[in-house]
Amino acid sequence: MAATATTSASFSRFSIISKPSSQPQFNLFNFPNRTESLNSRTGIDRFRCSAGDTGLFTKLGRLLKEKAKSDVEKVFSGFSKTRNNLSVIDELLLYWNLSDTDKVLDELEEALLVSDFGPKITIKIVENLREDILSGKLKSGSEIKEALKRNVLDLLSNKGSKTELKLGFRKPAVIMIVGVNGGGKTTSLGKLAYRLKNGGAKILLAAGDTFRAAASDQLEIWAERTGCEIVMAETEKAKASVVLSQAVKRGKQEGYDIVLCDTSGRLHTNYRLMEELISCKKAVAKVVAGAPNEILLVLDGTTGLNMLPQAREFNEVVGVTGLILTKLDGSARGGCVVSVVDELGIPVKFVGVGEGVEDLQPFDAEAFVNAIFT
């Protein structure tokens, strides 16, 4: 463990732990002048940052896009259970004929429901297919399969297309991670730190989970694994809003690119703790105008459609900007991804498809659809 150093008086109540920089596992970019205008760039993709971003943030956005495309195999393996549930569709459509339309669509409906697509979405998809079949637009099993995939992709694209991280144009960009206990919140933050740091960003972690005794220790381990520095409260009763405020101040003073803020896990029905998130949000905004740039809600994919009430409450309290769906490598049914996007209109920005440090993947709707229907 690296020695704990005390900063100036303004940070005297906090433990600032410096970690040696680890060597990135893939090549970094040579970043241009941070004030370079986006207008001079070409080929901006879906994962770009917002209009006023620094050169670093733009390059980082491009890297995330590239990784989302290059890591399709990990996404593919992560949704194996969903793919198995939906494999019956290929059997249904293999010898499809018009006279079997009602029977086939009923079984297709059941397969979608088992995969947690939800009744509203399932009925919408099936009725769209029925209409196209009866009108003569779809004339074979393969055409129905492609239409099914297109319907799901349209649902994701229409309401959840903004999958890019919005990092703004002021340094440091601030990302708050929120969610209930046990959903993989702190682990997701650590994996996100790993990915962003390897993209060339200077990252500071903020241990804002002041309710769970082991939370700071867990995040400290991630700081060591990723070669990042961390700000932790030295006293047990420190307010989370104060910890995050001090971390963002340090990030601003010392030129950090991104501050990743952990928060206390809480049940969405515990209104006192939910209100504390509002205090955390206001505290960082006082340090950097417009912060936090992102409020990412971590949802446990194994809970299926039960994640929807959580998402509604967190969104109502703090205004969630994006979702991280975790544990999609376990018993999760991938249709919940579509259900959450359709219900709330909040984009999925990352998915957890394994336990490895690189298994938090930028979400790509097309790759997701191919992964569950191939």
C-alpha positions in Angstrom: 0.0 0.0 0.0 1.4 3.4 -0.9 2.0 5.9 1.9 -0.8 8.3 2.7 0.2 11.9 2.1 -1.5 15.0 3.5 -2.2 17.9 1.2 -2.7 21.5 2.0 -5.0 22.6 4.9 -8.0 22.6 2.6 -7.6 18.8 2.3 -6.3 18.1 5.8 -9.4 16.0 6.7 -9.0 13.8 3.8 -6.6 11.0 2.8 -5.0 11.5 -0.6 -3.4 8.2 -1.7 -1.1 8.4 -4.6 -0.7 5.3 -6.7 2.1 4.6 -9.2 0.9 4.9 -12.8 0.4 1.6 -14.5 1.5 1.0 -18.1 -1.6 1.1 -20.3 -2.3 -2.1 -22.1 -2.9 -0.5 -25.5 -1.4 2.4 -27.3 -2.3 5.9 -26.2 -3.0 8.7 -28.6 -0.8 11.8 -28.9 -3.5 14.3 -27.9 -3.8 17.6 -29.6 -4.1 21.0 -28.0 -6.9 20.8 -25.4 -8.6 23.8 -26.9 -8.7 22.5 -30.4 -12.1 23.1 -31.9 -14.4 20.2 -32.7 -15.3 22.0 -35.9 -11.9 21.1 -37.3 -12.5 17.4 -36.8 -14.1 14.9 -39.1 -15.6 11.5 -38.7 -17.1 12.3 -35.3 -19.0 9.1 -34.2 -21.8 8.2 -31.8 -19.5 8.0 -28.8 -18.2 11.5 -29.2 -18.5 13.9 -26.3 -20.6 17.1 -26.4 -20.0 20.1 -28.7 -17.4 21.9 -26.6 -15.2 19.1 -25.6 -11.4 19.2 -25.2 -9.3 17.3 -27.6 -8.7 14.6 -24.9 -12.4 14.0 -24.4 -13.0 13.8 -28.1 -10.2 11.3 -28.6 -11.4 9.3 -25.5 -14.9 9.2 -27.0 -13.5 7.8 -30.3 -11.5 5.2 -28.4 -14.6 4.0 -26.6 -16.4 3.6 -29.9 -13.5 1.6 -31.3 -13.4 -0.6 -28.3 -17.2 -1.2 -28.4 -16.7 -2.5 -32.0 -13.6 -4.5 -31.3 -14.9 -6.2 -28.2 -18.1 -7.6 -29.9 -17.0 -11.2 -28.9 -17.2 -10.3 -25.2 -20.6 -8.9 -25.6 -21.6 -12.0 -27.7 -20.4 -14.4 -24.9 -22.0 -12.2 -22.2 -25.5 -12.7 -23.6 -25.3 -16.5 -24.1 -28.2 -17.2 -21.8 -30.5 -14.8 -23.6 -29.4 -16.2 -26.9 -30.2 -19.7 -25.8 -33.7 -18.6 -24.7 -34.3 -17.0 -28.1 -32.8 -19.9 -30.1 -36.3 -21.3 -30.3 -37.1 -18.5 -32.7 -34.8 -20.0 -35.4 -36.6 -23.3 -35.0 -40.0 -21.7 -35.3 -39.1 -19.8 -38.5 -37.1 -22.6 -40.2 -40.2 -24.2 -41.7 -42.5 -21.2 -41.4 -45.5 -20.9 -43.7 -48.4 -18.5 -43.7 -51.0 -20.9 -42.3 -48.9 -21.2 -39.1 -48.6 -17.5 -38.5 -50.7 -17.3 -35.3 -49.1 -20.3 -33.7 -45.5 -19.1 -34.6 -46.2 -15.6 -33.3 -47.6 -16.9 -30.1 -44.5 -18.9 -29.4 -42.3 -16.0 -30.5 -44.1 -13.9 -28.0 -43.5 -16.4 -25.2 -39.7 -16.5 -26.0 -39.5 -12.7 -25.8 -41.3 -12.6 -22.5 -39.0 -15.3 -21.0 -36.1 -13.1 -22.0 -37.5 -10.1 -20.1 -38.5 -8.0 -23.0 -41.6 -7.0 -21.1 -45.3 -7.3 -22.1 -45.6 -3.9 -23.7 -42.6 -4.2 -25.9 -43.3 -7.8 -26.8 -46.9 -7.1 -27.9 -45.6 -4.1 -29.9 -43.0 -6.2 -31.7 -45.3 -9.2 -32.4 -48.1 -7.0 -33.7 -45.7 -5.2 -36.0 -44.5 -8.5 -37.4 -48.1 -9.8 -37.8 -49.1 -6.7 -39.7 -46.1 -7.0 -42.1 -46.7 -10.7 -42.6 -50.4 -10.3 -43.4 -49.7 -7.4 -45.8 -47.2 -9.5 -47.7 -44.1 -7.5 -46.7 -42.5 -10.6 -45.0 -42.6 -13.8 -47.0 -40.1 -16.1 -45.4 -38.7 -17.1 -42.0 -35.4 -15.3 -42.7 -37.3 -12.1 -43.5 -39.3 -12.3 -40.3 -36.0 -12.9 -38.3 -34.4 -9.8 -39.9 -37.6 -7.8 -39.2 -37.5 -8.9 -35.6 -34.0 -7.7 -35.2 -34.8 -4.4 -36.9 -37.7 -3.8 -34.5 -35.6 -4.3 -31.5 -32.8 -2.1 -32.9 -35.3 0.6 -33.7 -36.6 0.6 -30.1 -33.0 1.0 -28.7 -32.1 3.7 -31.3 -35.2 5.8 -31.0 -35.1 6.3 -27.2 -31.5 5.4 -26.2 -29.3 6.6 -29.0 -27.1 9.0 -27.0 -24.7 6.4 -25.7 -21.7 8.7 -25.7 -20.3 10.0 -22.5 -21.0 13.7 -22.1 -17.8 15.1 -20.6 -18.4 18.8 -21.3 -15.6 21.3 -21.9 -14.4 22.1 -18.4 -11.8 20.1 -16.5 -12.3 18.1 -14.5 -15.3 16.3 -15.9 -17.3 14.8 -13.0 -19.1 11.4 -13.2 -21.3 10.3 -10.3 -22.0 6.6 -9.9 -25.3 5.8 -8.1 -27.4 2.7 -7.4 -28.6 0.3 -4.8 -26.3 -1.9 -2.6 -25.1 -5.1 -4.3 -25.6 -4.0 -7.9 -21.9 -3.7 -8.7 -21.6 0.0 -8.3 -18.1 0.3 -6.9 -16.8 -2.4 -9.2 -18.3 -0.7 -12.2 -16.6 2.6 -11.1 -13.2 0.8 -10.9 -13.6 -0.8 -14.3 -14.6 2.5 -15.8 -11.6 4.1 -14.2 -9.4 1.4 -15.8 -10.9 2.0 -19.3 -10.7 5.8 -19.1 -7.2 5.9 -17.8 -6.0 3.5 -20.5 -7.6 5.9 -22.9 -5.1 8.6 -21.7 -7.2 10.5 -19.1 -5.8 11.5 -15.7 -8.3 10.0 -13.2 -9.1 10.8 -9.6 -11.4 8.6 -7.6 -13.6 9.9 -4.8 -14.8 7.5 -2.1 -18.2 9.0 -1.5 -19.7 5.9 0.0 -19.4 6.9 3.6 -22.1 4.5 5.0 -20.6 1.2 4.1 -17.5 0.5 6.1 -15.8 -1.6 3.4 -16.6 0.6 0.5 -13.6 2.9 0.8 -11.3 -0.1 1.2 -12.8 -1.7 -1.9 -12.3 1.5 -4.0 -8.8 1.9 -2.6 -8.0 -1.6 -4.1 -9.3 -0.4 -7.4 -7.1 2.7 -7.1 -4.1 0.5 -6.8 -5.2 -1.8 -9.6 -5.7 1.1 -12.0 -2.8 3.3 -10.9 -5.2 6.2 -9.9 -5.2 8.4 -6.9 -8.1 8.5 -4.5 -9.7 10.9 -2.0 -11.1 9.3 1.1 -12.6 10.6 4.3 -10.5 10.1 7.4 -13.4 10.1 9.8 -16.3 7.6 9.9 -19.0 10.3 10.1 -17.8 12.5 7.2 -20.5 13.7 4.9 -20.5 12.2 1.4 -21.1 15.7 -0.1 -18.0 17.0 1.6 -15.8 14.2 0.4 -17.0 14.7 -3.2 -16.6 18.4 -3.0 -13.0 18.1 -1.8 -12.2 15.6 -4.4 -13.5 17.8 -7.2 -11.5 20.7 -5.8 -8.4 18.7 -5.8 -9.2 17.6 -9.4 -9.6 21.2 -10.4 -6.4 22.4 -8.7 -4.2 19.6 -9.9 -5.3 19.3 -13.5 -7.2 16.0 -13.4 -9.3 15.2 -16.5 -12.0 13.2 -14.8 -13.2 12.7 -11.2 -15.1 9.5 -10.7 -17.4 9.8 -7.6 -18.6 6.7 -5.8 -21.8 7.2 -3.6 -23.5 5.2 -0.9 -25.7 2.4 -2.1 -29.3 2.9 -1.1 -32.7 1.5 -1.6 -34.7 3.6 -3.9 -37.4 3.7 -1.2 -35.1 5.3 1.5 -35.9 8.9 0.9 -33.4 10.3 3.4 -30.5 8.6 1.7 -31.9 9.5 -1.7 -32.0 13.2 -0.7 -28.3 13.0 0.2 -27.6 12.4 -3.5 -29.1 15.8 -4.2 -26.7 17.3 -1.7 -23.8 15.5 -3.4 -24.9 16.8 -6.8 -25.2 20.4 -5.5 -21.8 20.1 -3.8 -19.8 19.3 -6.9 -21.7 21.9 -9.0 -20.4 24.6 -6.6 -16.9 23.6 -7.5 -17.2 23.1 -11.3 -20.1 24.8 -13.1 -22.2 22.2 -14.9 -21.0 19.3 -12.8 -21.7 16.4 -12.6 -21.4 15.9 -16.3 -22.9 12.4 -16.0 -24.9 10.6 -13.3 -24.7 6.9 -14.2 -27.1 4.5 -12.5 -25.9 1.0 -12.0 -28.6 -1.7 -12.4 -28.2 -5.4 -11.7 -29.2 -7.3 -14.8 -30.1 -10.4 -12.8 -33.1 -8.5 -11.4 -34.7 -8.3 -14.8 -37.7 -6.1 -15.0 -37.6 -5.4 -11.3 -34.9 -2.9 -12.0 -37.5 -0.5 -13.5 -38.9 0.9 -10.2 -35.3 1.6 -9.0 -34.5 3.4 -12.2 -37.7 5.5 -12.0 -37.0 6.7 -8.5 -33.3 7.5 -9.0 -34.2 9.4 -12.2 -36.8 11.4 -10.4 -34.5 12.4 -7.6 -31.2 13.2 -9.4 -31.9 13.0 -13.1 -30.0 10.0 -14.4 -28.1 10.6 -17.6 -27.1 7.0 -18.4 -27.3 3.4 -17.3 -24.7 0.8 -16.5 -26.2 -2.7 -16.7 -24.2 -5.3 -14.7 -24.0 -9.1 -14.3 -25.3 -9.7 -17.8 -23.0 -12.7 -17.9 -24.9 -14.6 -15.2 -28.6 -15.5 -15.1 -29.7 -12.2 -16.6 -32.2 -12.1 -19.5 -31.0 -9.5 -21.9 -34.4 -8.2 -22.9 -34.4 -6.1 -19.8 -32.0 -3.8 -21.7 -34.7 -3.0 -24.2 -37.3 -2.7 -21.6 -35.4 -0.1 -19.5 -34.6 2.1 -22.6 -38.2 1.9 -23.9 -39.7 2.6 -20.5 -37.5 5.5 -19.3 -35.8 6.9 -22.4 -32.4 6.8 -20.7 -29.6 5.4 -22.8 -27.5 2.4 -21.7 -23.9 3.6 -21.8 -22.0 0.5 -20.5 -22.8 -3.2 -19.9 -21.0 -5.6 -17.6 -20.5 -8.9 -19.3 -18.0 -10.6 -17.0 -15.8 -10.3 -13.9 -12.6 -9.2 -15.7 -11.3 -5.7 -15.4 -12.0 -5.1 -19.1 -15.5 -6.6 -19.0 -17.3 -3.3 -18.7 -18.1 -2.7 -22.3 -19.4 0.5 -24.0 -22.9 -0.3 -25.1 -23.5 -0.6 -28.8 -27.1 -1.3 -29.8 -26.3 -3.1 -33.1 -23.7 -5.4 -31.4 -26.3 -6.1 -28.7 -29.0 -7.1 -31.1 -26.6 -9.3 -33.1 -25.4 -10.9 -29.8 -28.9 -12.0 -28.6 -30.4 -13.1 -32.0 -27.4 -14.7 -33.7 
